[in-house]
Amino acid sequence: GYKCEPFNNPADFFLDVINGDSTAVAASKDEHRPVDTGKVTEDNVDSSVVDVLHQKYLSSSLYQSTKEALGKVELGRGSKQRLSKQEHEITYANGFFTQLYWVSKRSLKNLIRNPQASIAQIAVTVILALVVGAIFFGVKLDRSGIQNRVGSLFFVTTNQCFSSVSAIELFIRDKKLFV
């Protein structure tokens, strides 16, 4: 019974209605204010909105069709559970080590054929190591020195994690081959 305002995202409107934050919910609260003399808290009104929406969903055709589809799936699953696990295993024409050999060989050829990328990565790593080494050179053996060492280890670890992102380039270049 709530109306979504024009140019409003329906998903956001639905979440607002469920949370009770929508202007449509506020208008509905004012119209349907209980006449009881007892106190009605904001939580009770919000829970009644959720209960009404829940009941409407349970009586909808969408709920019935979803329930029937799930029932069919459950019936089908009961007979398929008796099948062996081998039908669910993925099998390949070649073993793991054969695949590893050929992928490693291809990657090594690509590395040899394009040495600029490797040299650039090595140069960046060496320069960064020199910078970090210069910054943290001569750190004392006290409390602040330990904190400095922890900071340097964090920086180096973070750098190593982000430098491995360059491997994504391989997947972009050879995407069709991998697929």
Backbone hydrogen bonds in HBPLUS format (Angstrom, degrees):
<---DONOR---> <-ACCEPTOR-->    atom                        ^
c    i                          cat <-CA-CA->   ^        H-A-AA   ^      H-
h    n   atom  resd res      DA  || num        DHA   H-A  angle D-A-AA Bond
n    s   type  num  typ     dist DA aas  dist angle  dist       angle   num
A0013-PHE N   A0009-ASN O   2.89 MM   4  6.13 157.8  1.94 155.2 162.6     1
A0014-PHE N   A0010-PRO O   2.87 MM   4  6.04 157.4  1.92 146.4 151.9     2
A0015-LEU N   A0011-ALA O   3.03 MM   4  6.32 160.5  2.07 148.2 153.0     3
A0016-ASP N   A0012-ASP O   2.84 MM   4  6.06 153.1  1.91 147.3 155.5     4
A0017-VAL N   A0013-PHE O   2.86 MM   4  6.14 152.6  1.94 149.3 156.6     5
A0018-ILE N   A0014-PHE O   3.00 MM   4  6.29 160.2  2.04 148.9 154.0     6
A0019-ASN N   A0015-LEU O   2.92 MM   4  6.10 157.3  1.98 146.7 153.1     7
A0020-GLY N   A0016-ASP O   2.81 MM   4  5.80 119.7  2.17 136.5 152.2     8
A0021-ASP N   A0016-ASP O   2.85 MM   5  4.92 137.9  2.03 145.6 148.4     9
A0020-GLY N   A0017-VAL O   3.18 MM   3  4.95 138.2  2.37  90.8 102.8    10
A0026-ALA N   A0022-SER O   3.08 MM   4  6.41 155.2  2.14 143.0 149.8    11
A0027-ALA N   A0023-THR O   2.92 MM   4  6.13 156.3  1.98 146.2 152.0    12
A0028-SER N   A0024-ALA O   3.01 MM   4  6.15 151.7  2.09 137.9 145.9    13
A0029-LYS N   A0025-VAL O   2.85 MM   4  6.10 146.6  1.96 147.0 156.1    14
A0030-ASP N   A0026-ALA O   3.16 MM   4  6.44 154.1  2.23 144.7 150.5    15
A0031-GLU N   A0027-ALA O   3.08 MM   4  6.34 153.4  2.15 145.3 152.5    16
A0032-HIS N   A0028-SER O   2.93 MM   4  5.98 158.9  1.98 149.0 154.3    17
A0045-VAL N   A0041-THR O   3.33 MM   4  6.71 157.0  2.38 148.3 153.6    18
A0046-ASP N   A0042-GLU O   3.01 MM   4  6.25 163.6  2.03 151.1 155.6    19
A0047-SER N   A0043-ASP O   2.85 MM   4  6.02 157.8  1.90 149.6 155.8    20
A0048-SER N   A0044-ASN O   2.96 MM   4  6.11 144.4  2.09 140.1 149.8    21
A0049-VAL N   A0045-VAL O   3.08 MM   4  6.40 146.8  2.19 146.0 154.5    22
A0050-VAL N   A0046-ASP O   3.15 MM   4  6.47 159.6  2.19 147.5 152.3    23
A0051-ASP N   A0047-SER O   2.88 MM   4  6.09 156.0  1.94 145.1 152.1    24
A0052-VAL N   A0048-SER O   2.90 MM   4  6.06 159.1  1.95 146.8 151.9    25
A0053-LEU N   A0049-VAL O   2.98 MM   4  6.20 166.4  1.99 151.3 155.1    26
A0054-HIS N   A0050-VAL O   2.84 MM   4  5.99 151.7  1.92 145.8 154.4    27
A0055-GLN N   A0051-ASP O   2.93 MM   4  6.16 160.4  1.97 150.6 154.9    28
A0056-LYS N   A0052-VAL O   2.97 MM   4  6.21 157.8  2.02 150.6 156.9    29
A0057-TYR N   A0053-LEU O   2.98 MM   4  6.16 152.7  2.06 144.6 151.7    30
A0058-LEU N   A0054-HIS O   2.97 MM   4  6.26 158.3  2.02 149.3 155.2    31
A0059-SER N   A0055-GLN O   3.12 MM   4  6.34 138.2  2.30 140.9 151.1    32
A0060-SER N   A0057-TYR O   3.06 MM   3  5.05 160.4  2.10 105.3 111.3    33
A0064-GLN N   A0060-SER O   3.40 MM   4  6.72 159.7  2.44 139.7 144.7    34
A0065-SER N   A0061-SER O   2.91 MM   4  6.14 164.7  1.94 154.4 157.8    35
A0066-THR N   A0062-LEU O   2.96 MM   4  6.08 157.4  2.01 147.0 153.7    36
A0067-LYS N   A0063-TYR O   2.87 MM   4  6.03 155.7  1.93 148.3 155.3    37
A0068-GLU N   A0064-GLN O   2.97 MM   4  6.23 155.0  2.04 147.1 153.4    38
A0069-ALA N   A0065-SER O   2.97 MM   4  6.17 161.3  2.01 146.4 151.6    39
A0070-LEU N   A0066-THR O   2.92 MM   4  6.13 158.6  1.97 148.8 154.5    40
A0071-GLY N   A0067-LYS O   2.96 MM   4  6.14 147.5  2.07 140.5 149.7    41
A0072-LYS N   A0068-GLU O   3.00 MM   4  6.33 153.0  2.07 149.9 156.2    42
A0073-VAL N   A0069-ALA O   3.06 MM   4  6.34 154.6  2.12 145.4 152.4    43
A0074-GLU N   A0070-LEU O   2.91 MM   4  6.15 157.8  1.96 148.4 154.2    44
A0075-LEU N   A0071-GLY O   3.00 MM   4  6.26 156.2  2.06 146.9 153.0    45
A0076-GLY N   A0072-LYS O   2.99 MM   4  6.22 159.0  2.04 147.5 153.2    46
A0077-ARG N   A0073-VAL O   2.85 MM   4  6.04 148.8  1.95 148.6 157.7    47
A0078-GLY N   A0074-GLU O   3.12 MM   4  6.30 150.2  2.22 145.8 151.9    48
A0080-LYS N   A0076-GLY O   3.26 MM   4  6.43 147.1  2.38 140.8 150.1    49
A0081-GLN N   A0077-ARG O   3.01 MM   4  6.03 129.9  2.27 149.9 159.2    50
A0083-LEU N   A0080-LYS O   3.14 MM   3  5.53 157.8  2.19 110.0 116.5    51
A0088-HIS N   A0085-LYS O   3.01 MM   3  5.46 148.1  2.12 111.4 120.5    52
A0089-GLU N   A0086-GLN O   3.34 MM   3  5.18 149.9  2.44  94.9 103.3    53
A0099-GLN N   A0095-GLY O   3.08 MM   4  6.35 163.3  2.11 151.9 156.5    54
A0100-LEU N   A0096-PHE O   2.84 MM   4  6.07 159.6  1.88 151.9 158.3    55
A0101-TYR N   A0097-PHE O   2.90 MM   4  5.99 154.3  1.96 140.2 146.8    56
A0102-TRP N   A0098-THR O   3.11 MM   4  6.39 168.3  2.13 154.1 155.3    57
A0103-VAL N   A0099-GLN O   2.96 MM   4  6.09 162.7  1.99 154.5 159.7    58
A0104-SER N   A0100-LEU O   2.89 MM   4  5.89 157.9  1.94 144.9 151.7    59
A0105-LYS N   A0101-TYR O   2.87 MM   4  6.04 155.8  1.93 147.5 154.8    60
A0106-ARG N   A0102-TRP O   2.98 MM   4  6.10 160.2  2.02 143.2 148.3    61
A0107-SER N   A0103-VAL O   2.92 MM   4  6.10 158.5  1.97 146.6 152.8    62
A0108-LEU N   A0104-SER O   2.88 MM   4  6.05 155.7  1.94 148.6 155.1    63
A0109-LYS N   A0105-LYS O   3.01 MM   4  6.26 154.8  2.07 146.1 152.7    64
A0110-ASN N   A0106-ARG O   2.98 MM   4  6.26 159.1  2.02 148.0 153.7    65
A0111-LEU N   A0107-SER O   2.90 MM   4  6.11 148.6  2.00 143.4 152.5    66
A0112-ILE N   A0108-LEU O   2.92 MM   4  6.17 155.2  1.98 148.4 154.4    67
A0113-ARG N   A0109-LYS O   2.86 MM   4  6.03 155.6  1.92 150.1 157.3    68
A0114-ASN N   A0110-ASN O   3.04 MM   4  6.07 130.9  2.29 137.5 148.4    69
A0119-ILE N   A0115-PRO O   2.88 MM   4  6.06 166.1  1.90 159.2 163.3    70
A0120-ALA N   A0116-GLN O   2.88 MM   4  5.98 156.5  1.94 146.1 152.9    71
A0121-GLN N   A0117-ALA O   3.03 MM   4  6.24 157.6  2.08 144.9 150.5    72
A0122-ILE N   A0118-SER O   2.95 MM   4  6.19 162.2  1.99 151.2 156.1    73
A0123-ALA N   A0119-ILE O   2.84 MM   4  6.01 159.7  1.88 149.5 155.5    74
A0124-VAL N   A0120-ALA O   2.94 MM   4  6.11 162.4  1.97 150.4 154.7    75
A0125-THR N   A0121-GLN O   3.00 MM   4  6.17 160.6  2.04 146.7 152.2    76
A0126-VAL N   A0122-ILE O   2.92 MM   4  6.14 160.1  1.96 151.8 156.9    77
A0127-ILE N   A0123-ALA O   2.93 MM   4  6.08 167.6  1.94 153.2 156.8    78
A0128-LEU N   A0124-VAL O   2.93 MM   4  6.02 163.9  1.96 149.1 154.0    79
A0129-ALA N   A0125-THR O   2.90 MM   4  6.04 151.0  1.98 142.4 150.9    80
A0130-LEU N   A0126-VAL O   2.94 MM   4  6.21 153.7  2.01 148.6 155.3    81
A0131-VAL N   A0127-ILE O   2.96 MM   4  6.24 156.0  2.01 149.7 156.3    82
A0132-VAL N   A0128-LEU O   2.90 MM   4  6.10 172.3  1.91 155.0 156.9    83
A0133-GLY N   A0129-ALA O   2.84 MM   4  5.86 156.5  1.90 142.9 150.7    84
A0134-ALA N   A0130-LEU O   2.86 MM   4  5.98 150.5  1.95 142.2 149.9    85
A0135-ILE N   A0131-VAL O   2.94 MM   4  6.18 156.1  2.00 150.0 156.5    86
A0136-PHE N   A0132-VAL O   3.03 MM   4  6.15 163.7  2.06 151.0 154.9    87
A0146-ILE N   A0142-ASP O   3.00 MM   4  6.36 150.1  2.09 153.5 161.4    88
A0147-GLN N   A0143-ARG O   3.15 MM   4  6.48 158.5  2.20 146.9 152.5    89
A0148-ASN N   A0144-SER O   2.90 MM   4  6.13 149.2  2.00 142.0 150.8    90
A0149-ARG N   A0145-GLY O   2.92 MM   4  6.18 153.0  1.99 144.4 151.5    91
A0150-VAL N   A0146-ILE O   2.93 MM   4  6.22 156.3  1.99 149.9 156.3    92
A0151-GLY N   A0147-GLN O   2.95 MM   4  6.17 154.0  2.02 143.6 150.8    93
A0152-SER N   A0148-ASN O   2.89 MM   4  6.20 152.7  1.97 147.0 154.4    94
A0153-LEU N   A0149-ARG O   2.88 MM   4  6.14 159.2  1.93 150.9 156.4    95
A0154-PHE N   A0150-VAL O   2.92 MM   4  6.14 155.4  1.98 147.0 153.8    96
A0155-PHE N   A0151-GLY O   2.96 MM   4  6.17 160.2  2.00 146.8 152.1    97
A0156-VAL N   A0152-SER O   2.91 MM   4  6.11 165.0  1.94 153.0 156.6    98
A0157-THR N   A0153-LEU O   2.91 MM   4  5.99 162.3  1.94 147.2 152.6    99
A0158-THR N   A0154-PHE O   2.90 MM   4  6.03 166.0  1.92 152.6 156.6   100
A0159-ASN N   A0155-PHE O   2.96 MM   4  6.10 158.3  2.01 146.0 152.4   101
A0160-GLN N   A0156-VAL O   2.93 MM   4  6.16 155.9  1.99 147.9 154.3   102
A0161-CYS N   A0157-THR O   2.97 MM   4  6.25 155.4  2.04 149.9 156.6   103
A0162-PHE N   A0158-THR O   3.02 MM   4  6.27 162.4  2.05 152.7 156.8   104
A0163-SER N   A0159-ASN O   2.83 MM   4  5.95 142.1  1.98 145.3 156.3   105
A0165-VAL N   A0162-PHE O   3.19 MM   3  5.43 158.6  2.23 103.9 110.4   106
A0166-SER N   A0163-SER O   3.32 MM   3  5.99 165.0  2.34 113.0 116.7   107
A0167-ALA N   A0164-SER O   3.11 MM   3  5.76 165.3  2.13 114.7 119.3   108
A0168-ILE N   A0165-VAL O   2.92 MM   3  5.64 163.7  1.95 121.3 126.4   109
A0169-GLU N   A0166-SER O   3.23 MM   3  5.72 148.0  2.34 108.3 115.4   110
A0170-LEU N   A0167-ALA O   3.11 MM   3  5.53 137.7  2.29 106.9 116.6   111
A0171-PHE N   A0168-ILE O   2.95 MM   3  5.20 117.7  2.35 101.9 117.0   112
A0172-ILE N   A0168-ILE O   3.00 MM   4  6.37 152.2  2.08 153.4 162.1   113
A0173-ARG N   A0169-GLU O   2.95 MM   4  6.10 163.3  1.98 150.0 154.3   114
A0174-ASP N   A0170-LEU O   2.90 MM   4  5.96 162.2  1.93 149.3 154.6   115
A0178-PHE N   A0174-ASP O   3.01 MM   4  6.30 159.4  2.05 158.7 164.6   116
A0179-VAL N   A0175-LYS O   2.87 MM   4  6.09 162.5  1.90 157.2 162.3   117
